[in-house]
Amino acid sequence: MRLAYSSGKVIIGYRKAVKYLKTGKEKPKAIVIAENMPSHMRDMILYLAKMSNVPVIKYPGKSIDLGRAVRKPFFVSTIVIIDPGESRILELAEQKEGS
């Protein structure tokens, strides 16, 4: 996750994720959501991602852990991956879809 943040292009935040999924100006490669994300927010992201054909990766930790993974000192519930950079996070998304 940290490599995608430092070498690629990622957007942090639920509202920005919804905006990117609705407008489609730059189609995300994947969406990462925290395990403890509120259900109404998670349902909205999952619905919009399905409509946009964007894979969703469920981060196994809480939102504070997701924030720490991208070196932010606050809670992060959603990360939009526009460009993965040198990371292999999209391979993880493909593995999750295949299984």
MODELLER restraints for C-alpha pairs under 7 A, 6 or more apart:
rsr = mdl.restraints
at = mdl.atoms
rsr.add(forms.Gaussian(group=physical.xy_distance, feature=features.Distance(at['CA:1:A'], at['CA:69:A']), mean=6.29, stdev=0.5))
rsr.add(forms.Gaussian(group=physical.xy_distance, feature=features.Distance(at['CA:1:A'], at['CA:70:A']), mean=6.65, stdev=0.5))
rsr.add(forms.Gaussian(group=physical.xy_distance, feature=features.Distance(at['CA:2:A'], at['CA:69:A']), mean=5.76, stdev=0.5))
rsr.add(forms.Gaussian(group=physical.xy_distance, feature=features.Distance(at['CA:2:A'], at['CA:70:A']), mean=5.10, stdev=0.5))
rsr.add(forms.Gaussian(group=physical.xy_distance, feature=features.Distance(at['CA:3:A'], at['CA:86:A']), mean=6.69, stdev=0.5))
rsr.add(forms.Gaussian(group=physical.xy_distance, feature=features.Distance(at['CA:3:A'], at['CA:87:A']), mean=5.38, stdev=0.5))
rsr.add(forms.Gaussian(group=physical.xy_distance, feature=features.Distance(at['CA:4:A'], at['CA:84:A']), mean=4.97, stdev=0.5))
rsr.add(forms.Gaussian(group=physical.xy_distance, feature=features.Distance(at['CA:4:A'], at['CA:85:A']), mean=5.64, stdev=0.5))
rsr.add(forms.Gaussian(group=physical.xy_distance, feature=features.Distance(at['CA:4:A'], at['CA:86:A']), mean=6.60, stdev=0.5))
rsr.add(forms.Gaussian(group=physical.xy_distance, feature=features.Distance(at['CA:4:A'], at['CA:87:A']), mean=5.05, stdev=0.5))
rsr.add(forms.Gaussian(group=physical.xy_distance, feature=features.Distance(at['CA:5:A'], at['CA:70:A']), mean=6.20, stdev=0.5))
rsr.add(forms.Gaussian(group=physical.xy_distance, feature=features.Distance(at['CA:7:A'], at['CA:85:A']), mean=4.86, stdev=0.5))
rsr.add(forms.Gaussian(group=physical.xy_distance, feature=features.Distance(at['CA:7:A'], at['CA:86:A']), mean=6.05, stdev=0.5))
rsr.add(forms.Gaussian(group=physical.xy_distance, feature=features.Distance(at['CA:8:A'], at['CA:83:A']), mean=5.02, stdev=0.5))
rsr.add(forms.Gaussian(group=physical.xy_distance, feature=features.Distance(at['CA:8:A'], at['CA:84:A']), mean=4.80, stdev=0.5))
rsr.add(forms.Gaussian(group=physical.xy_distance, feature=features.Distance(at['CA:8:A'], at['CA:85:A']), mean=3.72, stdev=0.5))
rsr.add(forms.Gaussian(group=physical.xy_distance, feature=features.Distance(at['CA:8:A'], at['CA:86:A']), mean=6.93, stdev=0.5))
rsr.add(forms.Gaussian(group=physical.xy_distance, feature=features.Distance(at['CA:9:A'], at['CA:81:A']), mean=6.40, stdev=0.5))
rsr.add(forms.Gaussian(group=physical.xy_distance, feature=features.Distance(at['CA:9:A'], at['CA:82:A']), mean=5.43, stdev=0.5))
rsr.add(forms.Gaussian(group=physical.xy_distance, feature=features.Distance(at['CA:9:A'], at['CA:83:A']), mean=4.79, stdev=0.5))
rsr.add(forms.Gaussian(group=physical.xy_distance, feature=features.Distance(at['CA:9:A'], at['CA:84:A']), mean=6.53, stdev=0.5))
rsr.add(forms.Gaussian(group=physical.xy_distance, feature=features.Distance(at['CA:10:A'], at['CA:79:A']), mean=6.67, stdev=0.5))
rsr.add(forms.Gaussian(group=physical.xy_distance, feature=features.Distance(at['CA:10:A'], at['CA:80:A']), mean=5.47, stdev=0.5))
rsr.add(forms.Gaussian(group=physical.xy_distance, feature=features.Distance(at['CA:10:A'], at['CA:81:A']), mean=4.58, stdev=0.5))
rsr.add(forms.Gaussian(group=physical.xy_distance, feature=features.Distance(at['CA:10:A'], at['CA:82:A']), mean=5.60, stdev=0.5))
rsr.add(forms.Gaussian(group=physical.xy_distance, feature=features.Distance(at['CA:10:A'], at['CA:83:A']), mean=6.76, stdev=0.5))
rsr.add(forms.Gaussian(group=physical.xy_distance, feature=features.Distance(at['CA:11:A'], at['CA:79:A']), mean=5.73, stdev=0.5))
rsr.add(forms.Gaussian(group=physical.xy_distance, feature=features.Distance(at['CA:11:A'], at['CA:80:A']), mean=4.93, stdev=0.5))
rsr.add(forms.Gaussian(group=physical.xy_distance, feature=features.Distance(at['CA:11:A'], at['CA:81:A']), mean=6.57, stdev=0.5))
rsr.add(forms.Gaussian(group=physical.xy_distance, feature=features.Distance(at['CA:12:A'], at['CA:78:A']), mean=6.12, stdev=0.5))
rsr.add(forms.Gaussian(group=physical.xy_distance, feature=features.Distance(at['CA:12:A'], at['CA:79:A']), mean=4.68, stdev=0.5))
rsr.add(forms.Gaussian(group=physical.xy_distance, feature=features.Distance(at['CA:12:A'], at['CA:80:A']), mean=6.34, stdev=0.5))
rsr.add(forms.Gaussian(group=physical.xy_distance, feature=features.Distance(at['CA:13:A'], at['CA:76:A']), mean=6.53, stdev=0.5))
rsr.add(forms.Gaussian(group=physical.xy_distance, feature=features.Distance(at['CA:13:A'], at['CA:77:A']), mean=6.61, stdev=0.5))
rsr.add(forms.Gaussian(group=physical.xy_distance, feature=features.Distance(at['CA:13:A'], at['CA:78:A']), mean=5.15, stdev=0.5))
rsr.add(forms.Gaussian(group=physical.xy_distance, feature=features.Distance(at['CA:13:A'], at['CA:79:A']), mean=6.12, stdev=0.5))
rsr.add(forms.Gaussian(group=physical.xy_distance, feature=features.Distance(at['CA:14:A'], at['CA:77:A']), mean=6.59, stdev=0.5))
rsr.add(forms.Gaussian(group=physical.xy_distance, feature=features.Distance(at['CA:14:A'], at['CA:78:A']), mean=5.22, stdev=0.5))
rsr.add(forms.Gaussian(group=physical.xy_distance, feature=features.Distance(at['CA:17:A'], at['CA:80:A']), mean=5.92, stdev=0.5))
rsr.add(forms.Gaussian(group=physical.xy_distance, feature=features.Distance(at['CA:18:A'], at['CA:45:A']), mean=6.72, stdev=0.5))
rsr.add(forms.Gaussian(group=physical.xy_distance, feature=features.Distance(at['CA:20:A'], at['CA:26:A']), mean=6.82, stdev=0.5))
rsr.add(forms.Gaussian(group=physical.xy_distance, feature=features.Distance(at['CA:21:A'], at['CA:48:A']), mean=6.13, stdev=0.5))
rsr.add(forms.Gaussian(group=physical.xy_distance, feature=features.Distance(at['CA:21:A'], at['CA:49:A']), mean=6.62, stdev=0.5))
rsr.add(forms.Gaussian(group=physical.xy_distance, feature=features.Distance(at['CA:21:A'], at['CA:52:A']), mean=6.64, stdev=0.5))
rsr.add(forms.Gaussian(group=physical.xy_distance, feature=features.Distance(at['CA:27:A'], at['CA:82:A']), mean=6.91, stdev=0.5))
rsr.add(forms.Gaussian(group=physical.xy_distance, feature=features.Distance(at['CA:28:A'], at['CA:54:A']), mean=6.74, stdev=0.5))
rsr.add(forms.Gaussian(group=physical.xy_distance, feature=features.Distance(at['CA:28:A'], at['CA:80:A']), mean=6.31, stdev=0.5))
rsr.add(forms.Gaussian(group=physical.xy_distance, feature=features.Distance(at['CA:28:A'], at['CA:81:A']), mean=5.61, stdev=0.5))
rsr.add(forms.Gaussian(group=physical.xy_distance, feature=features.Distance(at['CA:28:A'], at['CA:82:A']), mean=4.56, stdev=0.5))
rsr.add(forms.Gaussian(group=physical.xy_distance, feature=features.Distance(at['CA:29:A'], at['CA:54:A']), mean=6.36, stdev=0.5))
rsr.add(forms.Gaussian(group=physical.xy_distance, feature=features.Distance(at['CA:29:A'], at['CA:81:A']), mean=5.64, stdev=0.5))
rsr.add(forms.Gaussian(group=physical.xy_distance, feature=features.Distance(at['CA:29:A'], at['CA:82:A']), mean=5.47, stdev=0.5))
rsr.add(forms.Gaussian(group=physical.xy_distance, feature=features.Distance(at['CA:29:A'], at['CA:83:A']), mean=6.82, stdev=0.5))
rsr.add(forms.Gaussian(group=physical.xy_distance, feature=features.Distance(at['CA:30:A'], at['CA:54:A']), mean=5.61, stdev=0.5))
rsr.add(forms.Gaussian(group=physical.xy_distance, feature=features.Distance(at['CA:30:A'], at['CA:55:A']), mean=5.02, stdev=0.5))
rsr.add(forms.Gaussian(group=physical.xy_distance, feature=features.Distance(at['CA:30:A'], at['CA:56:A']), mean=5.82, stdev=0.5))
rsr.add(forms.Gaussian(group=physical.xy_distance, feature=features.Distance(at['CA:30:A'], at['CA:80:A']), mean=6.30, stdev=0.5))
rsr.add(forms.Gaussian(group=physical.xy_distance, feature=features.Distance(at['CA:30:A'], at['CA:81:A']), mean=5.26, stdev=0.5))
rsr.add(forms.Gaussian(group=physical.xy_distance, feature=features.Distance(at['CA:31:A'], at['CA:55:A']), mean=6.39, stdev=0.5))
rsr.add(forms.Gaussian(group=physical.xy_distance, feature=features.Distance(at['CA:31:A'], at['CA:56:A']), mean=4.75, stdev=0.5))
rsr.add(forms.Gaussian(group=physical.xy_distance, feature=features.Distance(at['CA:31:A'], at['CA:57:A']), mean=6.04, stdev=0.5))
rsr.add(forms.Gaussian(group=physical.xy_distance, feature=features.Distance(at['CA:31:A'], at['CA:79:A']), mean=5.80, stdev=0.5))
rsr.add(forms.Gaussian(group=physical.xy_distance, feature=features.Distance(at['CA:31:A'], at['CA:80:A']), mean=4.74, stdev=0.5))
rsr.add(forms.Gaussian(group=physical.xy_distance, feature=features.Distance(at['CA:31:A'], at['CA:81:A']), mean=6.03, stdev=0.5))
rsr.add(forms.Gaussian(group=physical.xy_distance, feature=features.Distance(at['CA:32:A'], at['CA:56:A']), mean=5.81, stdev=0.5))
rsr.add(forms.Gaussian(group=physical.xy_distance, feature=features.Distance(at['CA:32:A'], at['CA:57:A']), mean=4.67, stdev=0.5))
rsr.add(forms.Gaussian(group=physical.xy_distance, feature=features.Distance(at['CA:32:A'], at['CA:58:A']), mean=5.86, stdev=0.5))
rsr.add(forms.Gaussian(group=physical.xy_distance, feature=features.Distance(at['CA:32:A'], at['CA:59:A']), mean=6.37, stdev=0.5))
rsr.add(forms.Gaussian(group=physical.xy_distance, feature=features.Distance(at['CA:32:A'], at['CA:78:A']), mean=5.68, stdev=0.5))
rsr.add(forms.Gaussian(group=physical.xy_distance, feature=features.Distance(at['CA:32:A'], at['CA:79:A']), mean=5.04, stdev=0.5))
rsr.add(forms.Gaussian(group=physical.xy_distance, feature=features.Distance(at['CA:32:A'], at['CA:80:A']), mean=6.48, stdev=0.5))
rsr.add(forms.Gaussian(group=physical.xy_distance, feature=features.Distance(at['CA:33:A'], at['CA:57:A']), mean=6.35, stdev=0.5))
rsr.add(forms.Gaussian(group=physical.xy_distance, feature=features.Distance(at['CA:33:A'], at['CA:58:A']), mean=5.15, stdev=0.5))
rsr.add(forms.Gaussian(group=physical.xy_distance, feature=features.Distance(at['CA:33:A'], at['CA:59:A']), mean=5.77, stdev=0.5))
rsr.add(forms.Gaussian(group=physical.xy_distance, feature=features.Distance(at['CA:33:A'], at['CA:77:A']), mean=5.63, stdev=0.5))
rsr.add(forms.Gaussian(group=physical.xy_distance, feature=features.Distance(at['CA:33:A'], at['CA:78:A']), mean=4.64, stdev=0.5))
rsr.add(forms.Gaussian(group=physical.xy_distance, feature=features.Distance(at['CA:33:A'], at['CA:79:A']), mean=6.55, stdev=0.5))
rsr.add(forms.Gaussian(group=physical.xy_distance, feature=features.Distance(at['CA:34:A'], at['CA:58:A']), mean=6.10, stdev=0.5))
rsr.add(forms.Gaussian(group=physical.xy_distance, feature=features.Distance(at['CA:34:A'], at['CA:59:A']), mean=4.96, stdev=0.5))
rsr.add(forms.Gaussian(group=physical.xy_distance, feature=features.Distance(at['CA:34:A'], at['CA:60:A']), mean=6.90, stdev=0.5))
rsr.add(forms.Gaussian(group=physical.xy_distance, feature=features.Distance(at['CA:34:A'], at['CA:61:A']), mean=6.28, stdev=0.5))
rsr.add(forms.Gaussian(group=physical.xy_distance, feature=features.Distance(at['CA:34:A'], at['CA:62:A']), mean=5.52, stdev=0.5))
rsr.add(forms.Gaussian(group=physical.xy_distance, feature=features.Distance(at['CA:34:A'], at['CA:63:A']), mean=5.15, stdev=0.5))
rsr.add(forms.Gaussian(group=physical.xy_distance, feature=features.Distance(at['CA:34:A'], at['CA:66:A']), mean=6.56, stdev=0.5))
rsr.add(forms.Gaussian(group=physical.xy_distance, feature=features.Distance(at['CA:34:A'], at['CA:77:A']), mean=5.06, stdev=0.5))
rsr.add(forms.Gaussian(group=physical.xy_distance, feature=features.Distance(at['CA:34:A'], at['CA:78:A']), mean=6.55, stdev=0.5))
rsr.add(forms.Gaussian(group=physical.xy_distance, feature=features.Distance(at['CA:35:A'], at['CA:58:A']), mean=6.33, stdev=0.5))
rsr.add(forms.Gaussian(group=physical.xy_distance, feature=features.Distance(at['CA:35:A'], at['CA:59:A']), mean=5.79, stdev=0.5))
rsr.add(forms.Gaussian(group=physical.xy_distance, feature=features.Distance(at['CA:35:A'], at['CA:60:A']), mean=5.64, stdev=0.5))
rsr.add(forms.Gaussian(group=physical.xy_distance, feature=features.Distance(at['CA:35:A'], at['CA:61:A']), mean=5.67, stdev=0.5))
rsr.add(forms.Gaussian(group=physical.xy_distance, feature=features.Distance(at['CA:35:A'], at['CA:62:A']), mean=5.39, stdev=0.5))
rsr.add(forms.Gaussian(group=physical.xy_distance, feature=features.Distance(at['CA:36:A'], at['CA:62:A']), mean=5.40, stdev=0.5))
rsr.add(forms.Gaussian(group=physical.xy_distance, feature=features.Distance(at['CA:36:A'], at['CA:63:A']), mean=6.51, stdev=0.5))
rsr.add(forms.Gaussian(group=physical.xy_distance, feature=features.Distance(at['CA:37:A'], at['CA:77:A']), mean=5.87, stdev=0.5))
rsr.add(forms.Gaussian(group=physical.xy_distance, feature=features.Distance(at['CA:49:A'], at['CA:55:A']), mean=6.70, stdev=0.5))
rsr.add(forms.Gaussian(group=physical.xy_distance, feature=features.Distance(at['CA:55:A'], at['CA:93:A']), mean=6.38, stdev=0.5))
rsr.add(forms.Gaussian(group=physical.xy_distance, feature=features.Distance(at['CA:57:A'], at['CA:93:A']), mean=6.02, stdev=0.5))
rsr.add(forms.Gaussian(group=physical.xy_distance, feature=features.Distance(at['CA:63:A'], at['CA:75:A']), mean=5.05, stdev=0.5))
rsr.add(forms.Gaussian(group=physical.xy_distance, feature=features.Distance(at['CA:63:A'], at['CA:76:A']), mean=5.00, stdev=0.5))
rsr.add(forms.Gaussian(group=physical.xy_distance, feature=features.Distance(at['CA:63:A'], at['CA:77:A']), mean=5.07, stdev=0.5))
rsr.add(forms.Gaussian(group=physical.xy_distance, feature=features.Distance(at['CA:64:A'], at['CA:74:A']), mean=6.28, stdev=0.5))
rsr.add(forms.Gaussian(group=physical.xy_distance, feature=features.Distance(at['CA:64:A'], at['CA:75:A']), mean=4.44, stdev=0.5))
rsr.add(forms.Gaussian(group=physical.xy_distance, feature=features.Distance(at['CA:64:A'], at['CA:76:A']), mean=6.33, stdev=0.5))
rsr.add(forms.Gaussian(group=physical.xy_distance, feature=features.Distance(at['CA:66:A'], at['CA:76:A']), mean=5.84, stdev=0.5))
rsr.add(forms.Gaussian(group=physical.xy_distance, feature=features.Distance(at['CA:67:A'], at['CA:73:A']), mean=6.47, stdev=0.5))
rsr.add(forms.Gaussian(group=physical.xy_distance, feature=features.Distance(at['CA:67:A'], at['CA:74:A']), mean=5.79, stdev=0.5))
rsr.add(forms.Gaussian(group=physical.xy_distance, feature=features.Distance(at['CA:67:A'], at['CA:75:A']), mean=5.32, stdev=0.5))
rsr.add(forms.Gaussian(group=physical.xy_distance, feature=features.Distance(at['CA:67:A'], at['CA:76:A']), mean=4.79, stdev=0.5))
